[in-house]
Amino acid sequence: MKPARTRREFLNLAGASLLIPMLDSPLRAAAPAPCSPVGIGRCKSYEPAAVLRELEALMDRIGGLRQVVAGKTVAVKVNLVGNVREDTLGKAANRTYQVHPSVVLATAALLDRAGARRIRFLESTHQKQDFEPYLHAAGWDLNAITATKTPVEFEDTRNLGKGKKYHEVKVPWGGSLFPAYHVNHSYVDCDVYISLAKLKNHATAGVTLGMKNNFGVTPIALYGQNEADENSTSSRAMFHDGKGRPADGLPQEIAPDSPRRPTFRVPRHTVDAVGIRPIDLVILDGIESCSGGEGPWVPGGLKVQEPGLLIAGRNPVCTDSVATAVMGYDPMAASGTGPFPGDNHLALAAALGLGSNDPRQIEVVGLSLQEARHPYGWEPRERNA
């Protein structure tokens, strides 16, 4: 492992003060948080061959894919939040706030080469159209993606999808909001789970990377309203502002009198979601992105960002923390400071021992933090820690 950076070195790189997180949470780490290497690669174009070449190099730098996926069923949760047909800032959604098809294609090709037994791409959409035509509208070349020896499947996990029943999964530490959740079969019917996300801000969580991408594993058919509805296309308001509750028969909230504010609830559900579906690999599309929020529906205006980067790592907390530093922020920032309008979900996860959020303790391979740093410059207008 590379020597840990000094405090002064990281301050110069991240451009933020390292404040001890002051979180409104009883969480305490039982043991030092684990660390694993995070790879950063330069890729300035979505040209498929360039993306494949750089992503393959990143996988090699962090230990290789074959030992992780050979002979395994691999689920890949992508970030297609919002409407795939809604352009913004004069660019397609996949060049600003959604994962680009070239990164999806490269991921499929590398999993195939590494000997995966089955690949299943997942997302929980807010529409009723069949999933494959929706992916086609997002710019996915389904023929190219499925031109592999390994079978490739696609499933919309907003409801039962192709499954016959939901599966209840408990949060290992008892949960921050709920003790357990029901999920689509695809999140348990896999041996390896990958979060394929975008390098961007989030109005409530501050940053939305590999961990926040996991927020959507909970089906809106069960968590979009008080009663189960397989046709629902609503949001998951109960995880944001506490309005409504899961249908009878589902695990109910641990503390119904806990704060209803989104800046308290969203970070905790983000961490709970990593508990019910642990992430084995994070891949972040930072070739082109946006700052100022997670999509064009966020008031205040987005800005185009072109970091020209791909980032990958096995530990989601470490990977997201390095990515946060790349964006010019301090991943150890106290609640209500830096990019976090409320509680810092990276610090919450680190306190649970899920991974380190201290870049000084994380080995960075490929580009250095200094070489990769691309300050997003956005901070929330309102804070409520």
BELLINPE-V383385 format. One record per helix or strand. SS is the DSSP state (h for helix, s for strand). FROM is the first residue (numbers start at 1). TO is the last residue. If there is no record, write none. Layout:
ss;from;to
SS;FROM;TO
SS;FROM;TO
This chain:
ss;from;to
h;7;14
s;38;42
h;48;61
h;66;69
s;73;78
s;88;88
s;91;91
h;93;95
h;101;113
s;118;123
h;131;137
h;142;145
s;151;156
s;167;170
s;178;178
s;180;183
h;185;187
s;192;198
s;200;202
s;206;208
h;210;217
s;218;218
h;220;223
h;237;240
s;253;253
h;262;276
s;281;286
s;289;291
s;303;305
s;309;313
h;316;326
h;345;351
h;359;361
s;364;366
h;369;372
